[in-house]
Amino acid sequence: AARPPLTRRPRPDALPLSYAQRRLWFINRLDPTAHLYNISLSLRLRGELDRAALEQALADVVARHESLRTVFPETEGQPHQVVLAHGTVAKDILRAERTTEDRVGDAVAAAARKGFDVRHDIPLRVTLLEVGPTEHVLVLVLHHIAGDAWSLGPLAADLGVAYAARCRGEAPGWAPLPVQYADYTLWQREVLGEGSDPDSEMSRQLAYWKETLAGLPEELELPRDRPRPADGSHRGDRVRFELDAGLHRRLLELSRRSGASVFMVLQAALAALLTRLGAGTDIPIGTPIAGRTDDALDDLVGFFVNELVLRTDTSGDPTFRELLARVRETDLAAYAHPDVPFERLVEELNPARSLSRHPLFQVCLALQNVGRAEAVLPGIAIATEPKGSDLARFDLSFGLSERHTDDGLPGGLDAHADYSTDLFDRPTVEAMVARFVRMLEAVTADPDGSIGDVDILTAEEREHLLAAGKGPERTRGAGLLVPAMFEAQAKRTPDRTAVVSGDEQLSYEELDARANRLARVLLERGARPESVVALAVPRSPEMVVAVLAVLKSGAAYLPVDLDYPAERVAHMLADAEPVLVVTVRDAVAQLPGTTRRPVLVLDDADVAADIAGRESRDLDADERTLWAGQPAYVIYTSGSTGVPKGVTVDHGNLADYVATAAEEYRGVSGQVLLHSSVSFDTTVTSLHVPLTTGGRVRVGRLANDGLRDPLTLLKVTPSHLGMLSPAAGHAPSAAQELLVAGEALTSEVVEPWRSAHPSSTVFNVYGPTETTVSALQYRIDPGACLPSGGVPIGRPLANTRAYVLNERLGLVPTGVVGELYLSGPGVARGYVNRRGLTAERFVADPFGVPGARMY
């Protein structure tokens, strides 16, 4: 429908605010001292300045533009505009002060940071800094409620005209402005109508935006250096960069061939980059639009700018040309619905509010087409005084402006990235800027390539990431498997205590002999390489004997926790298909009766007699087959993300971990407490490692085992640490080394232990069952400072590699969220009877040695 003309209108008694001004008014009421919505222009003036003429010129400009002498009081809680007579405010506009050259920057910043109380203060403040007799800096500060970036142009131009006239002793001879901001305010309400009217233009455009922005992400995940604070400071900084003339030319060529604008190309490239930086595939980007929809507004100082939310869909890994077509379609539709003030849109959509982030979008992109604000003062050389950006309304904001040569050819783009210092450090933003330029270079060179194929890493970054994710290389000694490691240790220390539980003790020689006898029985009962033997034995010396016996037989042991629900035990036994279930009389009743598996009851009189009558010497090659690739144990995951899965760990995996742990932890050769269920692979550290290094395994409970000797190593989960605090009253003896695993660890949880045991070394160890106990660790030495919050999972263990990859198995840059992949000798064989899932989760390592796999 045709819009009514924008002309001067009768003023009502209570002049309303424009839609955009209302939100700024409420924000100002919360904190009138804040300077987040100040707009400033600083001009260096060299020459003989006529200060009286400058003051008169400023008064002329304020008289010309009603918006510069408007205040916004409230009546019964509702704001309205009051235009003051120009003669009553002219004396308050200019403030002069002296400064020195080395303090100019601070003085400019101080002037720009002073807030306005828009209920009482006119929205323009001018400071004249006298640096010398012929050297001044003029600082004009405008509150956003009365102007926008475009407004600085007519403000500076009118100031120049008025100053020149006043220097001649004349009034400025400019033509009267066709309308004032108050006229625009009334016209806007007439054009848009009210949202309560379903037939109004406001309702029509609101309906479009509600549909377009439905389900918008609450917040973009960006590669931040720090968590978002609850209350943002809005402090910011700026990184400047430029795009050269060659890239500028290619941007123009691509935009012309695609029927798009240069802004659309920039937007598509930025959205593609944010996706590659972990922000997802639904990318809302904000952009300002001038909002001066009538020629009568071109030379007017006022708040017309609006913010559009441009939602970009990068899903499906499109080519850049395909993505640009999506952006073009989205943007053209958005530009056809430009009039709903952003503030009104926020009210209607009502997103989750936060004091530390901008609603609906946190990343902004602007291609500036606003001319520079220039004033021409006779006899004065003028230069724009450079200033940084110490404010950040958005998490990240890119601003670009095109340059052209004298003959109209592309000359490059000046650009900057403003960022919130609450969230980012300068190097992080500098890296993002470099990736943005690299993305633009790539997509303009090959717009038909997939956005996922663009290499946003430099060769140096790739080399650094691979090096940082690589554990130390170590050659394992004799390459023995765990049964042979234990047997060798038993021969070295036959009389040393290997296992103790209460008053019961087994020496290495006795433990080896009992395991050999049971292994021979297991072989007769069907144990063999590639078979599984289930162990439903309570935590006890008998359980330790059974574990070693299964390993010696060449089969894999499946630990069954008797405290598990019957349904879980039934699933494990049905899924793993063990050839034998080893148990004790008291546990038989707890096993599901439907397993139909052969059962060996260790404390049955006949079975015990059979075992006792077997040979106690080590099994020889004729009796068993042991090689690195055959299964050593099967442990089931918790099932927290679905049906529990049985992970098959082979002898090579186990031997490598045991050798690594023996090198990493000195305490394994002392006394180690085995307190957890063997159904958790964390107990591998407390069982197999001590028994291959001459240590003693004490079988008992964590809380009140009545330890007689101090521990040298203790492995627990963070949840266990509460039981070990002095307040618990029954903490075990101090351990020389504490290993914490199985859950995320925070410093607040571990610090009480460190305070009570200041000489202990703490290791935060991480590794899923699929990578054999542990893959990475973070060492905390005695006395080391540990910052609050989460404790890192550290660096890879020996011969292990860690990568953070995207969905295409490409390395992501530092700071970017991705999937953790682990590679090396600890990567398990796979999942029991789940070939498809194994193939999906255990994949070829594209960065390691040929044939290596990663999980």
Beta strands, then each sheet from edge to edge (+ up, - down):
strand 1: 38-46
strand 2: 70-71
strand 3: 74-75
strand 4: 78-79
strand 5: 82-83
strand 6: 94-98
strand 7: 124-132
strand 8: 135-143
strand 9: 236-243
strand 10: 282-289
strand 11: 306-313
strand 12: 363-368
strand 13: 381-384
strand 14: 396-404
strand 15: 410-420
strand 16: 497-501
strand 17: 504-507
strand 18: 532-536
strand 19: 556-559
strand 20: 580-583
strand 21: 599-601
strand 22: 631-636
strand 23: 646-650
strand 24: 671-674
strand 25: 696-699
strand 26: 713-716
strand 27: 737-740
strand 28: 761-766
strand 29: 776-780
strand 30: 795-796
strand 31: 801-805
strand 32: 819-823
strand 33: 830-831
strand 34: 843-844
strand 35: 853-854
sheet 1: 6+ 7+ 8- 1+ 13-
sheet 2: 2+ 5-
sheet 3: 3+ 4-
sheet 4: 9+ 15- 14+ 12+
sheet 5: 10+ 11-
sheet 6: 17+ 16- 25- 24-
sheet 7: 19+ 18+ 20+ 21+
sheet 8: 22+ 23- 33+
sheet 9: 26+ 27+ 28+ 29- 30+
sheet 10: 31+ 32-
sheet 11: 34+ 35-
end
